[in-house]
Amino acid sequence: MNELAAEVARRRTFAIISHPDAGKTTLTEKLLLYSGAIQLAGAVRAKKAGRATTSDWMEMERERGISVTTSVMSFEYPHPELPPDAPPVQVNLLDTPGHADFGEDTYRVLTAVDAALMVIDGAKGVEERTEKLIEICRLRDTPVVTFINKLDRECLDPLELMSDVEKKLGMTCCPLTWPIGMGKRFKGVYDLMHNRLHLFQAQGHDKIQQGILVEGLHDPRLDELLGDQVDELRQAAELLGEASAPLDHAAFLAGKQTPLLFGSAMNNFGVRELLEAYIRLAPGPLAREAITGPAAATAPAPGEPVPTRRVAPTEEAFSGFVFKIQANMDPNHRDRMAFLRVCSGVFERGMRAHHCRLGREVGLGNATMFMARDREIVEAAYAGDIIGLPNHGTIKIGDTFTAGEQLRFTGIPSFAPELFRRVLLKSPLKAKALAKGLQQLAEEGAIQVFKPLVGSMFIVGAVGQLQLEVMKHRLKSEYDVDADYESVEYTTARWITPKPTTKSKIEVQKMLEGFQQKNQGNLAHDSHGDLAYLAPNKWNLAKVEERFPDLRFSSTREHT
């Protein structure tokens, strides 16, 4: 195996997904603790002690104890099935927002990973947000490992939780560990794969406990350690042997089966088994679909055939795409960082690369790797790695960088907002600061900004109320912008493009001009310059679509 293939093989890149409050960010923190990446776990509730979770770096996240933006963290961990002197696995972990209002950020992250780790609150089972996130994973057949959390509290019956996952998410479950009791009776978990008992201790949240090796479920030591609960474990194991499916690695990689583990992230219990199971089972960097040739630089005309190819991670030529932009990670320097997923080849410090959208070569100096907001200069990065590129306004979400080939990696969409506000500045002197703030937040995909064809005031669009609150908070704290946000009559937006047609370009242009003349009051350009129709209600939208059958009214748009 050559050096490039060996480096690619030791990469694992995954996102943690869950319904809000399932314990996702706490689990992230404990994975970092266990790997040695941090020495002290900062619980979400430990604000009074002056600590906050490593992954929640934004001021608003620390104040509210929620995740409102994705964090990227990289660390190394020994492969559990390789000799101790073997190179460790490079783990790239992305902690995503759980709240539905930030679903677009999570969706884009899922385009940049090779697997997902799903966290479920054992007391609540599969919740609505989890179902929606798994739908997104299913679109790409993303492999999913499941962690049932909070077993130190009263939870649903484990068999009921398995059934809930299978019925609601459409994946068969393969338990790798099994809980012994719950709440006050929680004794630990039994590792079904390695015949190892892990006893639970409520104290020492930052300690890592070793499992006790036993010779199967009938080892007398289990009777000594578990007392009257040993019969429950043996009965459950017997039932699982008859009813549950064996581990099928191909089905897991196809997103049809999910390995299931139990524990308590708050108590750092079951975390090691989860991490090692993920490293053993999850795929390394996968090949990715990309548009090639001139069509990669601009959006193709409707109906125009688009040439594509799959880019293998072990190809010698460098390539990667930007899936996220974050402004003001370092408030002292007002920086903007573009998060790039390396797809093939090797990124080297100071290299120059072809910026496919701009069609020119650019320098990629001072790229960084992340531990949430903390960062260090990267010397080399391989397929699967996530690196940060300093962005001076020339990089957008969806941009592709290569060693020279004209490519565009696909599948990074924007969704139509459902909540709109008109921005009214309190001080005209802040007009430039407002324009800059809105531009940068729109670049991140945190909000969408529309400039009406009629009128001079910006209209901002968001998926939900919390997203608007984050925007207001950030405009005030990061750009010193005081504004009022006035309700408008719009309830949805649609991007306007011509449908495939036999008409000439002149005829299509006249049709678009006629459409704009008749609907000026509802039209705006978004931050990319694309034309959008802002509809006050579904009836109005349906009528306009009926009057202009040669136009496509799209609820999503591809980043190009």
N, C-alpha and C positions, 0 to 999 in steps of 0.2 A: 504493500500500500504506500503510495507516495505521500509526501508531506501534506499537500493540499487535501487529499482524501482523508488522511488521518485527522486533520484538524476539523474538517466538516463532520466526521463521524462522532466526535466527542462533544458536539453542540446539541443542546436541548433548549427550545424556545417555546414558552407557553404563557397563556393568560389565565388569571384566576377570575372566575365569574360567579356571580350569585345574586340572589335577591338582597336588597338592603338589610343590614343587621344580621346576616347569617354568620358573620365572623370572618369574612374574607380578608379584611385588612389585618386583623389579629393573626390569622394563619400566615399571611405574608411575613409579618414580623417574626413569627416563630421559625419559619423556614430560614430566614436570614440568621437568626440566632443559632439555629442548629448547625448551619453551614460554617459558622465562625465569622460571617461577614460583619456582624455586630456583636457587641459584648453585653449589651443590656437592652432588654425588650422594653419598649415604651408603650404601655397599654393605652388604648384609645381613651379610657376614662382617667388616665393619670395626668391630667392637665395641671392639677394643683401642685404636683410634685415637679413641675417644670419640664416634663417629658411629653413627647407626642410621637406617634408612630412614624417610623422612618419614611414610609411611602407617602404619608399625607404631609406634603411639604408646603402647600399653599396656606396662607394665613387664614382664609375662610374655612378650610378643612380642619385646621387645628382648633378654631373657635367652636365649630359645630360638631366635631367628631364624626364627620362623614367624608367620603371620597368624592370629589367633584371633577377630578381629572385623572388620567392614567399616569402611573409612575412606572419607570423602568429601572430594574435592578439586576445586576449581574454578579455572579459568584461562582466559585468552583466547589465541587464535591466529589469524593472518590466514588468510582463506579462500584456498586456492591458485588458485582460478579467478576471483577478483574483483580489481579494481584495488587497489593498495596503500593508497589513502585510504579504502577501504570499511570499514565497521565490522567489527571482528574477530569471530570465532565465539566464543561463550561455551561452553566445554567443561566439563561436569560429569562427573567420573570417579569411579567407586566401585571400590575395590580390595577384593575379597571374600576370605574365607578359602577355602583350597583343600581343607583337611582335611574328610573326610566327617562328622566329629563336629559340624561347624558348618554343615552343609548347610541347616538351617532358616533361618539368617541369610542365606545366599546366596539361597535361594529367595525370601525376602521382598524382597531387593534387586532381584531380577530382575522383580518386579512394578512397580518404580518407575523402570525405565529403558526406553529406546526401542530399544536395540541392545546387542550384546555383542561383546567382543573376546576371542577364544579363543587362549590361548597353549599351544603344543605343544612339548615337548622333542624336538628333532630326532633324538636318539639312541634315544628310546623310542617315538615315535609316539603314537597315541591310546591313553590309559590309562583305567582303569575310572571314575575320578572324572569325567573329561571326558565320558564317555558319559552319565553320569547327569545332568550339568549341561545337556547339549544336549537331553536328554529334557524337561527343565523349559522350556528355550527353545522347544522345538517346541510345547509346550502353548499358547503365546501367539504362535507364528509369529514369534519374535524374530529380526531380521536378525543375522547373525554374520560378523564379519571374522576371519580366521585368521592368526596369526603363528607361523611355524615358527622356534623359537629355538635358540640354541647351535650355529650353523653353524661357529663357530670351533673346534668339537670334532668328533671323528669321529661321523657321523650315519648314519641310514638313507638309502638312495638317495631323492632327491626324488620320483621317480615312484612309488616304493613308499609314501612318505608321503602323496602325493595319493590313491593307491588305498586306503590305510588310512582316511583321512578319509571317503572316499565310501562304503566298505563298512560301517564301524562307525557313522557318524553320519548316513548317508542324505542327504547334501548333495553336489551336484556341485561340483567345485573349478574356479575360474577364476584361474590364476596371474597376478598383476600384476607380480611380480618373479621372477627365477630365479637360483639360486645358481651360482656358478662354483667348483667344487671344494668341499671341506670340510676341517675339521681343519687340518693343516699346509699343505694345498694350497688353502686357502680364499683366493680372490682378490677376492671381492666378489659383488655381485649385478647383474644386468642388468634395467633397468626396461623391461618389454615394452610398456608403454603409452606411454612418452615417448622410447624409444630413447636411454636415458641409462645410462651405465656408472658404478657406484659402486664404487670400489676400496677394499678393506679394509685398514686399518692397525691393528695390535694395540696400538700405543702411543696415548697421549692419549685415555683413556676418556671424558674430559669434553669432548672437542672435537667439533664438528659439521663433517662433511666435505661438500663440494659434489660433485655428480655431473658426469661428463664427457659432454657432448652428442656423439653420433655420428650418422652418417647411415645408420642401419639396421645389421643384423647383418653386412653385407659391407663395412663401412667398414674400410679398411686400418689405421686407428689401433687397432682391436681386436686385430689381429695383433701390433702392436708392444707393446701393453700386457699381453696375455694369453699370448703365446707359444703353446706347444703345447696349451694348454687352450682356445684359441678354437674348435677343431674340436668339442670336447665341447659347448660352448655352442650352436654352430650346429646340431648334430645334435639336441640337446634341443629347441631352438626349432622346428625343422622337425617333430619328432614332436608337440610340443604343438599346433602349427598344425593337425595332422590329427586328433589324438585328443581334445583338451580342448575344452570348451564355451566359446563366446565369452561375454563379460560380458553378463548379462541382468539389468538393474536391477530389473525387476519380480519375477524369481525370487529375487533377493537379499532384497528387502523382504519376500517371503513366507516367508523362512527355508529356501528350497529350494536356493540356491546360495551358496557362500561365496568371496569374494575371498581369494586366498592370497598372502602375502608372507613373505620369508625374511630372517633377520638374526641379530644377536647383541646382545641387550639389555645384557649386561655390558659390551660394548665400544661401546655407543651406536651400533650400526651397523644400518641399516635402520629406525630409529625414526622419522626424519622422513617417509620414504615411507609408513610405516604410518599415522602421524597424519594426513597429508594425504589418503591414500586414504580413511580413515575419514570425515573431514570432507566429502569430495566425495560419498561414496556413502551414508552413513548418514542415516536420516530425522531430521527435526526432531521436536518433541513431537507425539505421536499422540493421537487421541481415546480416551477411556476409558469403559468401561461402569460404570454406577452404578445402585443401587437408589434409587427415589424415593418420596416420600410417607412415611406413618407406618411402613412396613416398614423404612425406613432406620434408625430409632432402635433397634429391637430385632430379634432373630432372629425371622423369621416362623414360624408354626406349620407343622408338617409337612404338605405337600400344598397349602398356601395359595399362590395365585398371587402373584407378586411383580412389580410394575411396574418397568421399567428404562428408561434412556435413555443415549445416548452423549453425553459431555461433550466438546465441541470445545475445543482449546487456545486458540482465538482468541475464545471467548465473553468478553464484557465482565465478567461477574460472576466474582469470585474463588472458586476452590475448590482444595482440596488434601487429601491424606491422609497419615497418619503410618504409615511402614513400619518404623521402627526406633526404639528407645529405648536410650540409653546412660547409665549412671550413672557418676559420678566421673571424667569426662574431665578435670576440674580437681580433683585430690585436695584442694587447699587449701580449696576451697569446697563439697566434697561435692555437686556439682551433678548434675542429671539433665537430659539433653537429648533432646528428641523430634525426629527427623528427618522433615521434611515435604516431600513432592513436590508442587510447585505444578502443578495440572492445567489451570487456566484463569484468565483475568483477570490482575490485577496485585496482588501483595502490596506494601503500603506500610508503612513503619516506623510503629509506634504504632497501626496500624489495629485495629478491633474486628471480630470474625468470629463467626458462629454455630457453636457446638460441637454437631454434630448428635446425638451420643449423649446428651449431657447436656440438650439442648434449650434452651440458653440462650446469650446473647451473652457473649463473653469478650475480654479485651484480649490482643493479640499483640505486646506491647512487647519490645524488645531481642532481636529475632530476629537470627540470625547466619548468615554463610556461612563455609565451612570450607576450611582447608588442613590436613587430618588433625585434630590437636588444636588447632592455631592457628586463630583465628577473628576475624572482624571484624563489626561491626554492619552489617546490610544495610538500605539505604535503599529499594530496590525489587527485586522478583523477579518473573519471568514463568514461564509454563508451561515445564516442563523443569528449572527450577532446584530445587536441594535446599537448604532452609534449616533451621536449628535453632531450636526453640522451647524456652525454659526451662520445665521441667516440675516442678511441685510436687506431683505425685501424682495430678493430675486427668486427664492425657492417657495413653491406652493405644494400643498398636499396633492399627491399623485405624481409628482415629478420623478422621472427616472434618470439615473446617472449610470453611464457605462464606460467601457474602455474605448469606445468609438462607434459601436453598432447603434443604429437607430431603433430603440425599443420603447414600449410603454407597457408596464405591468398593469393588468386590468382588475376591475372589481372593487374600486374604492369610491363609493357613491356619496352624494349629499341627498338628504331627505327634505321634502317640503315642510316648512314650519307650520304650526297651527295657532300660534299666539303672536300677535303683532302689537307694536307700540311705536308711536311717533315721538322722536326725541326732540325736546324743547330745551335749548340751552338757557341757563340762568344768567350767564355772562357771555356776551358776544366775543369777548377776548379769548375765550376758550375754544373757539371754532376749530382752530388747527389741531389742538389737543384732542378734541372730540373726533375729528376725521381720522387722525392717526390711531387713536384707541379703537375705533370701530373697524378700521382697516385691519389692524393686527388681530383683533378678536375674530374677525371673519376669516382671516388666513388660517387661524387655528381650527376653524370649524366649530368654535364655541357658540357662535350665533350666526345668523345670516343678516346681511345688510342690503337694503334695497334703496335705490335712488329713483324716486318717481320721475316720469317724463314731464309731469306738470308739478311745479312746486319745488322748493329748495331744501325741505327738511328730510332728514334720513328717517327711514322706517326700519326697525329691527324686527327680526322674526326668530322665534324660539320654539322648541318642542313643548316646553312646559314652564310653569311659573318659577320653579327653582332655578332653571337656566337663566331666566330674566334677572332674578335676584343676584346671581353670581355675576352677570354682566354689569349690573348697577354697582355692585361692590367693587369690582375690578376697575371700572372706569373712574370711580372716586379714589380708590387707594393707589392705583398704579399710574393714572393719568391726570389726577386732580381735576376731574370733570364733574361739576354739579349740574344736574339736569332734571327736568320733569319728564315723565314718560306717559304720554296721553294715549288712551285707547283709540283704536281706529276700527272701521267697520269690517275689515278683512278677517276671514277665518281660515284661508288656505292660499297657497301659491302653486302655480304650475309654470314650468319652463316651456317656452314656445320654440318649436322647430318645425320646418316643413316636413310633411310625410313624403315617402318615395313617390315620385311623380314623373310623367312623361313631358311635363311642361318645361319650357326653356327657362334659363336662369332669369331672363328679363321678366317673364310672366310670373315666376315665383317671387321676385323682388317687388313687383307691382301688387301682388296679393298681400305680402307682408306690410307694405306701405298702407294699403287700404285697411288692413286689420288695425294698424296703429292709429290711423286717423279716427276710426270709429270707437276706439277703446282707450284713448289717451289717459283718461282719469283712473284706469285700473292697471296701467302698465308701468313697469319699473325695470331698471337694470340692476342685477345683483353685483356683488363685489368682483366677479369675474368678467363683467360686461355682458352677460347673457340676459336676454329678454325674458321677463317673467310676467305672468298675468296674476294679479292679486284679486281674489274673488271674495265677495261679501258673504256668499252662502253657496250651498251645493246646487240650488236651483239656477242661480245666475251662471255658475260654471257650466252646467249642462246646456243651458241655452246658447252660450258663446261657442261651445264645442259643436253644437248642432249647426250654427250659422257659418262656421269655418271648418268644414269637414276635411280640408286639405292641410290643416295644421295639427301637429301633435302637441297635446297638453300633458306634460310629463310630471309625475310626482317625485321623481328622483332624477339626478343628473350625475354623470360620470365625471370624476375629476380628471381633467386633461391638462 
